[in-house]
Each structure stands twice: as structure tokens, then as C-alpha cells.
């Protein structure tokens, strides 16, 4: 098994730590539909199980998301990837990287893990066909050595899917 | 009379003091500030800087003396009120200490970004208030419980008396008795509610920190944020409103006094909300 790409593994700042504790307790009371947080004692890395929404191409399929938080979260976005096997989707690479603008350039500190999860599920739900991005092989090859998707210069796919 | 020459010399001594302080040579810093004060006793910063050195050495009596002197010179120094508050809390002068910290918090809101200390002041105030709440609420809960037990005992006694007066057992008597006990339960549950920690309402929390507001400011889009958090966002992430994505110029943030009042009123009633995370 290869180790997952990780952002700088610096400990969470106090602000980040406070905020994640709040998010976690909010999640426990009111988790987004279709998601399950797999409890660990690691506040800095969450594993979240996602189930495809009923009536979509991914109905009843489950996948795991790995969310890692940088030291200065939420001023920096979390790193969110699917733990392979990743769902077949035109914006999701086989190494689990997700092409979604809010995870990179369009991040805002008012977003939360919960709102990010909802965006990812809605991206899955609106997919018309199960296929990899056209540049999958080239991209995945370039990401060897465990490069983080946050280091990718994303050229965002259209908004239709 | 302090001449220009002596005040220039005092300033130099202060600079010496500051550089000693940075090297954590607090004794030497105190000497430098003391000389500066001797030359030019009416500069509040000399007193507050010296107070900070005393604080580092946990010499709380001297912290208090220097802060009081600084406050005499200038009543709105949040640093002086802050350190005085800490000194008073150390001496277990609880009410006076909290009052000073509250004053410091009020003065510190909106202070210039380099000397902004609202979070530090808040933390100390929150610690003190939460501790007070723990004591007071434990006492309150104990009193309520013993009152409840007394009431229950009285109802049971009444019930026993009623039963001894009527020969037959009546279902009606029994059910009205249990109803009363239930109602009593409810009354006491209600009474204990305010002391039960729950969630702070979202409208009193910042969308970035998710914590109750310390220094709320409102953006041109009408969204309220914690001042330090929104400023950090504007500096590091981008000049846009985190929620509406409208462009923001940092100078367009204004204090949200209504929310500030609402937070104060909420905390007055629900002091458990002073609890800090990590």
C-alpha cells in the first residue's frame, strides 16, 4: 500500500482545533444525509463513508472520502480525496483526486466539512455517465510520489456535470 | 518639568527595556523602565511595559501597582485593565478582576491590528466566568434538588394523610397524586434548564470560527463575522465575503453593536457558553 498524499503534517493551530471540534460535534448531532464519519481519535484526518444517492448512477454504492486538515484550517482548504477505489466519474481521477473548484481556488472559510460533502454528493448525483476524466492516465502518472491534489494547477471542467 | 531632552532619554531607556524584554531579561528590563519612569513619569506605556515584566515574574502586587498608576494617567488603556484584571484574579478578588477584564475587552475591540488582544483577554475572562458558573450552578442545582425532595416528601405526606382519612382505596386519589409528582418533576426540570449546557444559537456564532462572537463586525453584504477571523481571511484568502463572495474592502467592516449586546445578554443568562474548546 502506498501512503496517502498528505499536506504539510504540521499540528493544527488552536483556531483550527477549536473549529474542528465544533464541526465534529455539529456533525454528530446533524450529519449530512448519505455520509457517515468513521470515528477515530484523529481530529486532523477524517475518514467519511459516502453512499450514492438513491435514483442516481451511484445508488447503493459506498466510497470512502479522506479529509485532511492543514495547520491553518479554515483559512486554507482541507485536502479531500476518495480513498481508491474511487467512483467512476468524469471529474474524479482513479487515484481519488477530485476536480472540484471549492476544494482549491474557490475555497471559503465559511464552508465546512459538511458543506463540502454535500457538494461532492451533488457532483456525483448529477453525473450522466460513469467514466474517468479524459486525461486520467496522464494526470495519475504525474501524481506519482504522493503529490497532493492541492499542488495541482486545476483547470476546472465545465459546470454541467 | 520634563524637558524634551529628558523625554528623549526616557524613550531610549524604554527601547532598551523593550530589547531586554525580548531577550527575556526581565530584571534588566524592569531597571530600564524604572529609570524611564523616573525621568518621565507621565508616560503610561512605561508603566504598562514594566507591569508586563512583573507579570512574567508573577509578581502580582507590583503588576497591580503599575497598572493602577497607568490607569490614573490614561483611563482607556486596555493593556492596563487586562493585566490589572489578571492580578486581581490571582489575588482571588474575583468580582473586581472580572470587571477589569470586561473593561479591557470593551476597550480592546477594534484596537489597531498590531496590538489586537481581544482573544487573549476573552480567554482569561472566559476562564474566570466559567469557573464561577461551575461553582454557582453546582450550588444552585444542589439547592433545587433538596427543594424538590422536600416538595415530594410533602406531597407524599399529604397523600398518606388523605389515605388515612378515607377508608377505601380510590384510583382517583392515586392518579391525582402521581399527576402532581409528575408536574413537580416538570417544574424542577424547567428550573434547571438555564444551567444545562446546550448549543449556542447559530446567530450568535461566527461562520468562520463557529464560536460565540467576541468582537462582531458586519460586512457590506450584511453578514456578521468575528473581527480577527474576517481580517485574516481578507489578508490570506481573498478580498471577498466568505459567505456571499461579494468583494470587500477591509475598511468597510463596521462593528455590529446589536449582536455584541445580544451576546452579552446571552452570556449573562448562560454562563456555561464561556466554555472554551481545545
Interface residues (C-beta under 8 A of the other chain):
Chain A: X14 X15 X17 X18 X19 X21 X22 X23 X26 X29 X72 X74 X75 X76 X107 X108 X109 X110
Chain B: X199 X207 X208 X209 X210 X211 X229 X232 X233 X236 X237 X240 X242 X243 X245 X276 X277 X278
